[in-house]
Protein backbone atom coordinates (compact mmCIF):
# COMPACT_ATOMS: atom_id res chain seq x y z
CA UNK A 1 0.00 0.00 0.00
CA UNK A 2 2.85 2.38 0.85
CA UNK A 3 4.43 1.66 -2.54
CA UNK A 4 1.12 2.35 -4.28
CA UNK A 5 0.71 5.71 -2.52
CA UNK A 6 4.29 6.63 -3.43
CA UNK A 7 3.59 5.70 -7.06
CA UNK A 8 0.45 7.88 -7.12
CA UNK A 9 2.35 10.82 -5.68
CA UNK A 10 5.12 10.44 -8.23
CA UNK A 11 2.64 10.26 -11.10
CA UNK A 12 0.79 13.30 -9.75
CA UNK A 13 4.02 15.25 -9.98
CA UNK A 14 5.33 13.83 -13.23
CA UNK A 15 2.17 14.14 -15.36
CA UNK A 16 1.76 17.93 -14.89
CA UNK A 17 5.51 18.32 -15.40
CA UNK A 18 5.25 16.35 -18.65
CA UNK A 19 2.32 18.47 -19.82
CA UNK A 20 4.17 21.65 -18.86
CA UNK A 21 7.22 20.52 -20.84
CA UNK A 22 4.98 19.70 -23.82
CA UNK A 23 3.59 23.22 -23.77
CA UNK A 24 7.07 24.66 -23.77
CA UNK A 25 8.17 22.26 -26.49
CA UNK A 26 5.43 23.58 -28.77
CA UNK A 27 6.59 27.13 -28.34
CA UNK A 28 8.98 29.30 -26.42
CA UNK A 29 6.55 30.81 -23.94
CA UNK A 30 7.51 33.93 -21.96
CA UNK A 31 9.13 33.35 -18.56
CA UNK A 32 7.13 33.27 -15.37
CA UNK A 33 6.92 31.83 -11.88
CA UNK A 34 7.43 28.05 -11.69
CA UNK A 35 4.03 26.34 -11.51
CA UNK A 36 3.15 23.70 -8.93
CA UNK A 37 1.74 20.37 -10.09
CA UNK A 38 -1.95 20.46 -11.02
CA UNK A 39 -2.71 23.84 -9.41
CA UNK A 40 -0.12 25.86 -11.32
CA UNK A 41 0.54 29.34 -9.88
CA UNK A 42 -2.81 29.73 -8.16
CA UNK A 43 -1.24 29.95 -4.68
CA UNK A 44 0.99 32.79 -5.85
CA UNK A 45 -1.93 34.89 -7.07
CA UNK A 46 -4.20 36.88 -4.79
CA UNK A 47 -7.61 36.06 -6.25
CA UNK A 48 -9.10 39.08 -4.47
CA UNK A 49 -6.63 41.39 -6.17
CA UNK A 50 -5.29 39.73 -9.31
CA UNK A 51 -4.04 43.06 -10.68
CA UNK A 52 -1.75 43.55 -7.69
CA UNK A 53 -0.29 40.08 -8.14
CA UNK A 54 0.30 40.69 -11.83
CA UNK A 55 1.99 44.02 -11.11
CA UNK A 56 4.33 42.30 -8.67
CA UNK A 57 5.16 39.61 -11.26
CA UNK A 58 6.27 42.25 -13.78
CA UNK A 59 9.07 43.25 -11.40
CA UNK A 60 10.68 39.86 -11.96
CA UNK A 61 9.55 38.87 -15.44
CA UNK A 62 8.84 42.07 -17.35
CA UNK A 63 5.68 43.13 -19.22
CA UNK A 64 5.15 39.77 -20.97
CA UNK A 65 5.13 36.66 -18.79
CA UNK A 66 3.39 33.32 -18.30
CA UNK A 67 1.32 32.12 -15.36
CA UNK A 68 -0.52 28.84 -14.92
CA UNK A 69 -4.13 28.75 -13.74
CA UNK A 70 -4.18 25.01 -13.21
CA UNK A 71 -2.16 23.16 -15.86
CA UNK A 72 -2.85 25.52 -18.76
CA UNK A 73 -0.53 28.45 -19.49
CA UNK A 74 -1.83 32.00 -19.68
CA UNK A 75 0.35 34.70 -21.23
CA UNK A 76 -0.07 38.04 -19.45
CA UNK A 77 0.43 41.33 -21.28
CA UNK A 78 1.13 44.22 -18.91
CA UNK A 79 1.37 47.88 -19.89
CA UNK A 80 0.32 50.03 -22.82
CA UNK A 81 3.05 48.98 -25.23
CA UNK A 82 2.60 45.23 -24.84
CA UNK A 83 -1.20 45.39 -25.00
CA UNK A 84 -1.17 47.72 -28.02
CA UNK A 85 1.35 45.53 -29.83
CA UNK A 86 -0.99 42.56 -29.41
CA UNK A 87 -4.53 43.93 -29.66
CA UNK A 88 -3.87 46.64 -32.27
CA UNK A 89 -0.76 45.67 -34.24
CA UNK A 90 -1.60 41.93 -34.31
CA UNK A 91 -5.34 42.23 -33.81
CA UNK A 92 -6.35 39.24 -35.95
CA UNK A 93 -3.93 36.84 -34.27
CA UNK A 94 -5.10 37.90 -30.78
CA UNK A 95 -8.84 37.95 -31.59
CA UNK A 96 -9.71 34.57 -30.12
CA UNK A 97 -11.64 34.24 -26.86
CA UNK A 98 -10.08 32.49 -23.88
CA UNK A 99 -11.93 29.66 -22.21
CA UNK A 100 -14.60 30.20 -19.54
CA UNK A 101 -15.67 26.69 -18.45
CA UNK A 102 -18.92 27.73 -16.73
CA UNK A 103 -19.89 30.23 -19.43
CA UNK A 104 -18.89 27.82 -22.19
CA UNK A 105 -21.21 25.21 -20.69
CA UNK A 106 -24.12 27.66 -20.79
CA UNK A 107 -23.37 29.50 -24.06
CA UNK A 108 -21.87 26.57 -25.96
CA UNK A 109 -19.52 28.90 -27.84
CA UNK A 110 -22.37 31.01 -29.19
CA UNK A 111 -23.22 34.72 -28.92
CA UNK A 112 -20.94 37.68 -29.51
CA UNK A 113 -19.03 37.98 -26.23
CA UNK A 114 -17.68 34.48 -25.56
CA UNK A 115 -17.56 33.01 -29.08
CA UNK A 116 -14.54 32.64 -31.33
CA UNK A 117 -13.63 32.00 -34.95
CA UNK A 118 -16.19 32.22 -37.71
CA UNK A 119 -19.12 32.19 -35.27
CA UNK A 120 -17.78 35.32 -33.57
CA UNK A 121 -16.94 37.09 -36.83
CA UNK A 122 -20.36 36.48 -38.38
CA UNK A 123 -22.26 37.25 -35.16
CA UNK A 124 -20.32 40.45 -34.46
CA UNK A 125 -20.81 41.69 -38.03
CA UNK A 126 -24.53 40.89 -37.88
CA UNK A 127 -24.94 42.51 -34.44
CA UNK A 128 -23.21 45.73 -35.48
CA UNK A 129 -25.27 45.93 -38.68
CA UNK A 130 -28.57 45.41 -36.88
CA UNK A 131 -27.71 47.81 -34.06
CA UNK A 132 -26.72 50.52 -36.54
CA UNK A 133 -29.86 49.95 -38.59
CA UNK A 134 -31.87 50.35 -35.40
CA UNK A 135 -30.22 53.66 -34.68
CA UNK A 136 -27.11 53.02 -32.57
CA UNK A 137 -24.74 55.94 -33.04
CA UNK A 138 -27.47 58.08 -34.55
CA UNK A 139 -29.70 60.86 -33.29
CA UNK A 140 -32.60 58.44 -32.84
CA UNK A 141 -30.72 56.59 -30.09
CA UNK A 142 -29.79 59.86 -28.42
CA UNK A 143 -33.47 60.79 -28.35
CA UNK A 144 -34.32 57.46 -26.71
CA UNK A 145 -31.63 57.90 -24.07
CA UNK A 146 -32.86 61.42 -23.34
CA UNK A 147 -36.42 60.12 -22.95
CA UNK A 148 -35.20 57.38 -20.63
CA UNK A 149 -33.14 59.89 -18.65
CA UNK A 150 -36.29 61.91 -17.96
CA UNK A 151 -38.08 58.73 -16.86
CA UNK A 152 -35.19 58.02 -14.50
CA UNK A 153 -35.38 61.57 -13.14
CA UNK A 154 -39.10 61.13 -12.45
CA UNK A 155 -38.46 57.82 -10.70
CA UNK A 156 -35.76 59.41 -8.55
CA UNK A 157 -38.12 62.24 -7.62
CA UNK A 158 -40.51 59.64 -6.21
CA UNK A 159 -37.90 58.75 -3.59
CA UNK A 160 -38.87 62.10 -1.98
CA UNK A 161 -35.25 62.89 -1.09
CA UNK A 162 -35.24 59.91 1.29
CA UNK A 163 -32.21 57.63 1.60
CA UNK A 164 -32.24 55.04 -1.15
CA UNK A 165 -30.02 52.45 -2.78
CA UNK A 166 -29.85 53.53 -6.46
CA UNK A 167 -28.88 50.08 -7.79
CA UNK A 168 -32.28 49.04 -9.16
CA UNK A 169 -33.24 52.34 -10.79
CA UNK A 170 -29.81 52.75 -12.36
CA UNK A 171 -30.20 49.26 -13.79
CA UNK A 172 -33.63 50.01 -15.28
CA UNK A 173 -32.46 52.94 -17.41
CA UNK A 174 -29.77 51.24 -19.54
CA UNK A 175 -31.85 48.07 -19.71
CA UNK A 176 -34.73 50.06 -21.18
CA UNK A 177 -32.40 51.66 -23.72
CA UNK A 178 -31.40 48.21 -24.96
CA UNK A 179 -35.07 47.19 -24.97
CA UNK A 180 -35.93 50.21 -27.09
CA UNK A 181 -33.22 49.23 -29.60
CA UNK A 182 -34.00 45.52 -29.85
CA UNK A 183 -37.75 45.43 -29.14
CA UNK A 184 -38.62 49.02 -30.10
CA UNK A 185 -40.32 49.28 -26.73
CA UNK A 186 -39.53 50.24 -23.13
CA UNK A 187 -41.03 49.12 -19.83
CA UNK A 188 -42.30 51.02 -16.85
CA UNK A 189 -39.95 50.66 -13.91
CA UNK A 190 -42.55 48.68 -11.96
CA UNK A 191 -43.30 46.31 -14.83
CA UNK A 192 -42.90 42.67 -13.81
CA UNK A 193 -41.24 41.83 -17.14
CA UNK A 194 -38.52 44.39 -16.55
CA UNK A 195 -38.09 43.28 -12.95
CA UNK A 196 -37.70 39.66 -14.05
CA UNK A 197 -35.29 40.61 -16.82
CA UNK A 198 -33.01 42.53 -14.47
CA UNK A 199 -33.21 39.68 -11.96
CA UNK A 200 -31.93 37.30 -14.61
CA UNK A 201 -28.86 39.45 -15.13
CA UNK A 202 -27.74 38.37 -11.68
CA UNK A 203 -28.31 34.66 -12.26
CA UNK A 204 -27.18 32.02 -14.70
CA UNK A 205 -29.64 31.84 -17.56
CA UNK A 206 -30.49 28.35 -18.84
CA UNK A 207 -31.05 28.79 -22.55
CA UNK A 208 -33.42 26.41 -24.31
CA UNK A 209 -32.17 24.68 -27.43
CA UNK A 210 -35.00 25.46 -29.79
CA UNK A 211 -33.98 24.94 -33.44
CA UNK A 212 -34.78 27.59 -36.00
CA UNK A 213 -37.24 26.40 -38.76
CA UNK A 214 -35.39 25.94 -42.13
CA UNK A 215 -32.10 26.34 -40.40
CA UNK A 216 -30.90 23.18 -42.15
CA UNK A 217 -30.97 25.02 -45.48
CA UNK A 218 -29.02 28.00 -44.21
CA UNK A 219 -25.54 28.05 -45.66
CA UNK A 220 -24.36 30.05 -42.63
CA UNK A 221 -24.93 27.79 -39.60
CA UNK A 222 -24.01 30.66 -37.23
CA UNK A 223 -27.49 32.14 -37.74
CA UNK A 224 -29.52 29.81 -35.53
CA UNK A 225 -32.20 30.54 -33.01
CA UNK A 226 -29.86 29.45 -30.21
CA UNK A 227 -27.20 31.90 -31.36
CA UNK A 228 -29.79 34.67 -31.75
CA UNK A 229 -31.06 34.17 -28.20
CA UNK A 230 -27.58 34.10 -26.68
CA UNK A 231 -26.48 37.12 -28.74
CA UNK A 232 -29.49 39.12 -27.53
CA UNK A 233 -28.71 38.02 -23.99
CA UNK A 234 -25.09 39.11 -24.44
CA UNK A 235 -26.22 42.55 -25.61
CA UNK A 236 -28.65 42.90 -22.72
CA UNK A 237 -26.32 41.73 -19.97
CA UNK A 238 -23.27 43.63 -21.24
CA UNK A 239 -25.28 46.74 -22.08
CA UNK A 240 -27.07 46.81 -18.74
CA UNK A 241 -24.65 45.57 -16.10
CA UNK A 242 -21.55 47.49 -17.11
CA UNK A 243 -23.33 50.80 -17.65
CA UNK A 244 -25.44 50.60 -14.49
CA UNK A 245 -22.42 49.61 -12.38
CA UNK A 246 -20.40 52.51 -13.82
CA UNK A 247 -23.26 54.92 -13.09
CA UNK A 248 -23.57 53.63 -9.54
CA UNK A 249 -19.84 53.85 -8.95
CA UNK A 250 -19.85 57.30 -10.53
CA UNK A 251 -22.44 58.55 -8.06
CA UNK A 252 -20.35 57.18 -5.19
CA UNK A 253 -17.29 59.08 -6.44
CA UNK A 254 -19.35 62.26 -6.79
CA UNK A 255 -20.56 61.84 -3.20
CA UNK A 256 -16.96 61.41 -2.08
CA UNK A 257 -15.82 64.55 -3.91
CA UNK A 258 -18.56 67.21 -3.57
CA UNK A 259 -16.26 69.90 -4.98
CA UNK A 260 -16.10 67.94 -8.25
CA UNK A 261 -19.88 67.54 -8.27
CA UNK A 262 -20.38 71.25 -7.70
CA UNK A 263 -18.12 72.14 -10.63
CA UNK A 264 -19.95 69.72 -12.93
CA UNK A 265 -23.32 71.15 -11.93
CA UNK A 266 -22.07 74.68 -12.49
CA UNK A 267 -20.99 73.72 -16.00
CA UNK A 268 -24.31 71.98 -16.71
CA UNK A 269 -26.33 74.99 -15.59
CA UNK A 270 -24.12 77.40 -17.50
CA UNK A 271 -24.11 75.47 -20.79
CA UNK A 272 -27.46 73.65 -20.72
CA UNK A 273 -29.54 75.59 -18.25
CA UNK A 274 -32.48 74.12 -16.37
CA UNK A 275 -35.20 74.06 -19.00
CA UNK A 276 -33.91 71.58 -21.58
CA UNK A 277 -32.22 68.20 -21.44
CA UNK A 278 -28.48 67.87 -22.05
CA UNK A 279 -27.56 66.52 -25.49
CA UNK A 280 -24.40 65.10 -27.02
CA UNK A 281 -23.66 68.39 -28.80
CA UNK A 282 -23.23 69.95 -25.36
CA UNK A 283 -20.32 67.65 -24.54
CA UNK A 284 -17.79 69.62 -26.58
CA UNK A 285 -18.71 72.74 -24.58
CA UNK A 286 -18.51 70.88 -21.26
CA UNK A 287 -14.86 69.79 -20.98
CA UNK A 288 -14.89 69.41 -17.21
CA UNK A 289 -17.98 67.19 -17.22
CA UNK A 290 -16.51 65.13 -20.05
CA UNK A 291 -13.28 64.78 -18.08
CA UNK A 292 -15.21 63.65 -14.98
CA UNK A 293 -17.05 60.92 -16.91
CA UNK A 294 -13.73 59.69 -18.33
CA UNK A 295 -12.03 59.85 -14.92
CA UNK A 296 -14.83 57.82 -13.35
CA UNK A 297 -14.27 55.07 -15.91
CA UNK A 298 -10.51 55.26 -15.58
CA UNK A 299 -10.46 55.28 -11.80
CA UNK A 300 -13.00 52.52 -11.11
CA UNK A 301 -11.25 50.15 -13.54
CA UNK A 302 -14.45 48.15 -14.03
CA UNK A 303 -12.95 45.09 -15.76
CA UNK A 304 -9.30 45.11 -14.59
CA UNK A 305 -8.03 42.36 -16.87
CA UNK A 306 -10.65 42.50 -19.60
CA UNK A 307 -12.04 39.19 -20.86
CA UNK A 308 -9.33 36.68 -21.75
CA UNK A 309 -8.22 36.49 -25.36
CA UNK A 310 -6.67 33.54 -27.17
CA UNK A 311 -4.27 33.43 -30.09
CA UNK A 312 -5.86 32.09 -33.27
CA UNK A 313 -2.63 30.57 -34.63
CA UNK A 314 0.94 29.82 -33.64
CA UNK A 315 2.54 33.25 -33.54
CA UNK A 316 5.80 34.96 -32.78
CA UNK A 317 5.36 37.77 -30.26
CA UNK A 318 8.50 39.68 -29.47
CA UNK A 319 11.11 36.97 -28.91
CA UNK A 320 8.56 34.33 -27.89
CA UNK A 321 6.62 31.64 -29.74
CA UNK A 322 3.05 31.32 -28.53
CA UNK A 323 1.09 28.21 -29.57
CA UNK A 324 -2.38 28.46 -31.11
CA UNK A 325 -5.14 28.49 -28.50
CA UNK A 326 -3.00 29.88 -25.68
CA UNK A 327 -5.01 32.12 -23.35
CA UNK A 328 -3.95 35.77 -23.27
CA UNK A 329 -4.68 38.04 -20.32
CA UNK A 330 -4.45 41.79 -20.99
CA UNK A 331 -4.09 44.01 -17.95
CA UNK A 332 -6.25 47.10 -18.50
CA UNK A 333 -5.34 48.26 -15.00
CA UNK A 334 -1.72 48.66 -16.07
CA UNK A 335 -2.84 51.11 -18.76
CA UNK A 336 -5.63 52.97 -16.96
CA UNK A 337 -3.42 53.41 -13.90
CA UNK A 338 -0.15 54.12 -15.71
CA UNK A 339 1.64 56.69 -13.55
CA UNK A 340 3.43 58.30 -16.49
CA UNK A 341 0.23 59.02 -18.39
CA UNK A 342 -1.87 59.68 -15.28
CA UNK A 343 0.20 61.20 -12.44
CA UNK A 344 -0.96 59.85 -9.07
CA UNK A 345 -3.18 57.26 -10.80
CA UNK A 346 -4.75 56.02 -7.56
CA UNK A 347 -6.18 59.48 -6.92
CA UNK A 348 -9.53 60.52 -8.43
CA UNK A 349 -8.65 63.61 -10.45
CA UNK A 350 -10.58 64.91 -13.53
CA UNK A 351 -7.41 66.86 -14.34
CA UNK A 352 -6.05 63.65 -15.83
CA UNK A 353 -8.19 64.48 -18.88
CA UNK A 354 -7.72 68.25 -18.97
CA UNK A 355 -4.88 70.31 -20.43
CA UNK A 356 -3.42 73.42 -18.82
CA UNK A 357 -6.10 75.58 -20.46
CA UNK A 358 -8.95 73.47 -19.09
CA UNK A 359 -9.76 71.87 -22.44
CA UNK A 360 -10.59 68.19 -22.67
CA UNK A 361 -7.52 66.05 -23.39
CA UNK A 362 -7.84 62.69 -25.11
CA UNK A 363 -5.60 59.81 -24.11
CA UNK A 364 -4.61 56.63 -25.92
CA UNK A 365 -4.40 55.06 -22.47
CA UNK A 366 -8.18 55.34 -21.98
CA UNK A 367 -9.14 51.70 -22.62
CA UNK A 368 -12.04 50.76 -20.30
CA UNK A 369 -13.73 49.11 -23.31
CA UNK A 370 -10.52 47.24 -24.23
CA UNK A 371 -9.06 47.69 -27.74
CA UNK A 372 -8.71 46.05 -31.11
CA UNK A 373 -11.16 43.66 -32.73
CA UNK A 374 -12.47 42.43 -29.40
CA UNK A 375 -13.28 45.91 -28.08
CA UNK A 376 -16.80 46.31 -26.68
CA UNK A 377 -19.43 46.33 -29.46
CA UNK A 378 -21.56 48.83 -27.55
CA UNK A 379 -18.82 51.32 -26.66
CA UNK A 380 -20.47 54.21 -28.50
CA UNK A 381 -23.83 53.51 -26.88
CA UNK A 382 -22.31 53.20 -23.42
CA UNK A 383 -20.42 56.49 -23.71
CA UNK A 384 -23.59 58.26 -24.79
CA UNK A 385 -25.61 56.75 -21.94
CA UNK A 386 -23.06 57.63 -19.28
CA UNK A 387 -22.84 61.25 -20.36
CA UNK A 388 -26.58 61.83 -20.81
CA UNK A 389 -27.78 59.92 -17.73
CA UNK A 390 -25.22 61.47 -15.37
CA UNK A 391 -25.78 65.01 -16.62
CA UNK A 392 -29.57 64.62 -16.36
CA UNK A 393 -29.28 63.40 -12.78
CA UNK A 394 -26.95 66.25 -11.79
CA UNK A 395 -29.12 68.79 -13.61
CA UNK A 396 -32.12 67.90 -11.47
CA UNK A 397 -30.70 66.77 -8.12
CA UNK A 398 -28.23 67.57 -5.40
CA UNK A 399 -26.58 64.37 -4.20
CA UNK A 400 -26.72 64.16 -0.43
CA UNK A 401 -24.58 61.55 1.34
CA UNK A 402 -25.66 59.94 4.61
CA UNK A 403 -22.17 60.27 6.10
CA UNK A 404 -19.33 62.75 5.92
CA UNK A 405 -17.77 62.56 2.42
CA UNK A 406 -14.39 61.94 4.02
CA UNK A 407 -15.77 58.74 5.57
CA UNK A 408 -17.14 57.34 2.30
CA UNK A 409 -15.35 54.14 1.35
CA UNK A 410 -14.82 53.77 -2.41
CA UNK A 411 -12.83 50.53 -2.22
CA UNK A 412 -14.17 48.21 -4.92
CA UNK A 413 -15.68 44.84 -4.23
CA UNK A 414 -14.00 42.40 -6.58
CA UNK A 415 -16.68 40.20 -8.08
CA UNK A 416 -15.58 37.62 -10.62
CA UNK A 417 -14.13 39.40 -13.63
CA UNK A 418 -14.98 42.93 -12.58
CA UNK A 419 -15.11 45.44 -9.78
CA UNK A 420 -18.25 46.81 -8.18
CA UNK A 421 -18.78 49.65 -5.70
CA UNK A 422 -19.65 48.84 -2.11
CA UNK A 423 -23.35 49.06 -1.28
CA UNK A 424 -24.37 52.59 -0.34
CA UNK A 425 -27.38 54.88 0.00
CA UNK A 426 -27.88 58.54 -0.81
CA UNK A 427 -30.60 61.15 -1.07
CA UNK A 428 -31.61 62.69 -4.40
CA UNK A 429 -32.65 66.21 -3.39
CA UNK A 430 -34.44 68.08 -6.21
CA UNK A 431 -32.68 71.29 -7.23
N, C-alpha and C positions, 0 to 999 in steps of 0.2 A: 504493500500500500504506500509506504514511504517513497519507493522508487517511482510509483505511478504519479504521485503528487509532484515529485521533482521533475518528471517528464512533462507534466502539464505546465508547470511554471516555466520550464525552458522553452516550450513551444509558444507560450503566451508572449515571451520576450522576442523569440526569433522570428515569428510570423510578421509582426508589425515592422521589425527591422528589415525583413526581406522586402515587404511592400514599400517601405520608405526608400530602400536602395533602388527598387524598380522605378519609383517616381524620379529619382535623381538620374537614373540611367537613361530615361527617356529625354531628359532635358537638364540643362544646367540651371537649376532654380536658384534664385537669390539666397543669400545666407540668412540665417535666423537662429533663434534659440533651439537647442537640441530637444526634440520631442520625446516624451515618455511613451512606452508601449501602450497601445490602444487609445489612451486619452490625449495623446499629443501634448500641446502646450497649454491645455485648459487651466492647469493649476497656476500657471504663470501670468494669467490674464484675469484682471479684476472685472468680472461680468457686470458689476454695477457701474463701472466706469471704464469701458473698453478703450475710449479715446486716450485716457491717461496712460494706460498700459502700452498702447501703440506709440505714444509720444516717447515713453521711456525706452522702448525698443529701438527707436531711431538713433538714440545716443550711441548704441553699440553696432548697429547694422546699417545705418544710413536710411535714405528715403524709400528704398525698395528692398523689402525683406520678406521672408516666408515664415508663416506660423502654421501650426497644425491644430485644427479643431477636430479632435479625433484622429483618424489615420489619414485624412485627406489634406493635402497642402493648400494653403490660401496665400496668395501673393498680395502683400499690402503695399499700396502706393500712398506715400505721405508727402504732402506739400504741393504747392501750385505747379511747379515744373513737372514733377513726375505724373501727376493726374492729368495735366494738359497734354503731355506727350502721349499718354495712352488714350484718353477719351476724345481728344480733338485730332491729334496728328495721326493716330492709328484707330480711328473711330470704328471702322468696320470690324477689325480684328478683335476689339474689346466690347463688341455689342451683344455678346451672349448674356444670358441671365444665370447667375449662380443658383445652386440648388437650395430649396427650402422644403425639407421633407414634409412638414405638416401641410404647408400651402400646396405643395405639389400633389399631395393626396387628395385635397379638396378640388383644386383647379384642373388637375390632370394636364398641365402644360398649356392650358388655354388662356384666353383673355389677352390683355395688352400689357399688363404689368409684369407678370411672372412667366411669360412665354418666351420662346427663343426661336431662332431660325426662320423658316419661311412662314410659320404660323404668326410669329411676332411681326414680321415685315408686312404681311398682308393685312393683319388686324390693325396695326398702327396706321397704315395708309388709309384704310377704310374709316377708322375712327376719326382721324383728322379731317378727312373729306366731309363726312357727315356732320361733324361739329361745326365746321366752317359754313357748310350749307345751311345749318340751323342758326347761324348768326354769331358764332364765337369769333371774337376779334372785331366785330362790327358794332355799329351804333345800336342795333337792335338788342344786343346782349347788354350793353351799357344801360339802356332803358329798363330792361328787366331787373338788373341789379339795383338801379335807383328805386324802382317800385318796391323791391324786396327790402331795401334799406328803410324805406318809410314804414313798411309793415313791422319791421324790427323795432323801429323807434316807438311806434304805437304800443307794441307789446311791452317794451321797457317802461313806458309811461304807466302801464297798468300795475307795475310793482309799487307805485305810490311812494317812491323814494325810500322804500323799506329795504333792509338788508336782503340780498338775494345772491344765489349762486348762478352766474350767467351761462353755465355750461350748456343747458338745454336750448335756450333761446339762440345762442350763438351757433349752435348746431343746425337749428331750423333754417336759418337764412341761407347759408351756402347750399344746403340740401335742396331747398326750394329753387335755387338758381339752376341746379342741375336738372331738377324735375321740369322746369320751364323749357330747358333746352331739349331734353329727350322726349318728354311727354307733352310738351306745349301746354303745360298746366302746372299750377302751384297748389299747395294745400294750406288751409288755415292751421295755425300753430297748435290748435287743440284737436285737429283731425286724427282719428285713430290710425289711419293709414300712415300718416307721417310719423306718428309716435312709434309705430311698429317698425317702420323703415329705419329710423334712427337707432332703435333698440338693436336691430340686426347688425348695425355697424360695430357693435361691441361684442358680438358673438360670432362663432364660426357658422357660416351659412352652408347648409347641405343642399347642393344643387342637383335637381332632378335631371336624369339623362333622357330627355325627351327628344327623339330624332325629328329632324326637319323634313316635312313632306317634299319629295323629289330631290332631296339631298343626293341620292345615289347618282343622279345625272349631272350633278354640278362638277365641273372640271376643277374647281378650286375647293378642296375638302375643308379648307379653313373656315368657310362660311357655313357653319352649322348652327342649329338652334342652341346647342350647348355653349359654343363659343360666343354667340351673341349674348346669352344670359350672363356669362362670366365677364364679358367685356363691359356690359352695362353695369354690372356690380363693381368692377374695377373703377369705372368712371365715378360712380356714386361714392364709393368708400374713399377713394383718393381725393375726390373733389370736395368731400364734406369734412372728413376727419382732419386733414392737414390744415385746411383754411380755418375751421372753427377752433382748432387748438392754437393756431398762430394768433387769432383774434383774442382768445382768452388770455394767452400769455402776454399779448400786447397790452391788454387792459391792466394786467398785474404790474407790468413795467411802468405804465403811466401813473398808476397809483403810487408806486415807489418813488417816482420822480415828478412831483407836482409842478416843478418849475418848467419841465419839458412840456407837460400837458398844457400849461398856461400859455406857453409860446405857440404851440400848435393851434390852440383855440383863438388866439389873437390873430394868427395868419388866416384861419378859416373865416373869421368874422370880417376881416379886412378885405379879403379877396372875393369871398362868396356872399357874405352877408348872412342874414337870418331868414330871408323870404324865398330862397330857392335852394334846391338841392345841389350839392357839389357834383361836378362832372369831371371827366378825364381831361378835358381841356384846361381845367383849373390847375392841374398838377404842375405844369411848367411854370406857373406863377406862384407856386407854393413850395419852394425848395426845402424849407425847413421840415414841413410835413412829409414831403417825399423822403427826406433823409431819415426821419423818425421811423417811417414804415420799413425802410431798408435796414436800419439799425436794429429794429425789433427782430427781423428775420435773421440777421447776422448773429446777433447776441444769443438768441435762444437756441440756435443750432439744432433745429427740429429733428433732422435725421442725420446724426453725427457721421455715420459711415456709409450713407446712401444705402441703396439695395445692392447686394453683391452682383458683380458682373462675372462673365466667364469668357475666356478667349475662344474664338470660333475656329481656330486652326493653330497648328504649331507655329510659334512666332519667335523672332529674336527681338528682345526688348533690352535696350542698352547692351550690356555684355552678357546677358542671360538668355537661355533658351527655355521658353515656357510651353509645355505641352498643351495641345488642344483640350478644352474642357476644364482647365485649371480655374478655380474660383479666384476672382480678383476683388479685393476690398479697397475702396477708395475713401480716404479720410477727408471728408468735407470740413471737419473741425480744423484740420491743419491749414486749410485755406481761409476759412471764415475768421479764424482767430490767429492769423499770421501777424506777428508783432511788427514786422517791417511795413506791411501795408496798412495795418490798423494799430497804431501805437496804443499801448495799454488795452489789449484786445478783450480782457476780462472785465473791462469797465463799460457800462452802457453809456454811449456818447454819440449823439447824432452828428457830431462834428467829423466823425469818420467818413461821412459822405458829403461834406461841405468843403469848398475851397476857402481861401482867405477872404474872399469877397462875399461869402455867404451864399454862393451859387451851388446848386447840386453838382456833385462830383461822382461820375460813374467809376466803377472799379471792376476789373476783370476777375477779381477775387470774390466777387459776390456770386456764390454758386449754391444757394439753398435748394435750387431745383435740379442740382447736378449739372452735367454738361455732356455735349456730344449727342450721339444718336439715341441714347437712353435717357436723355433729359425729360423731365415731366411733360407729358402731352398737354396738360392744362395750365402751363405756366402763365400764359397771357391772361387767361380767365382768372386765375388765382390773384395775380397782381392787381387786376382791376377790382376784384371783390375786396381785397384788403384795403385798398385806398378808399373806395367809395363807402364801405361799411364803417370803417373807423372814423372817417371825416363826418359822416352823418351822425354817428353817436356823439362825437365831441361837439358837433354843431348844436345839438339839442340838450345835452346833459353835462352837468358837473359831476365828476367821478369822486365819490366820497368814500374813503377807506374806513374800516371799523377800528383800525389801530393806527398808531403813529407811523407815518411812512417809513421812518428809520427802522421800525421793527418788522417791516414786511419782508418775509423770506421769499426770495425768487429762485432758490435752488431747485433745479429741475428734478422731477421724478423720472428716472430711467424706466421705460416700459417697452420691453422688446427691442424693436429697431430704433425707436425714437425717444424723444424727451417730451415730457408734459409738465405743465406748471402744477405746483401744489394746489390743493383745493382751497378756494378762498371765496369770500363774500364781499360785496360792495353795495353802495347805494347809488342809484341813478337819479340825481336831483335835476329836474327840468330847469333849464336856463331861463 
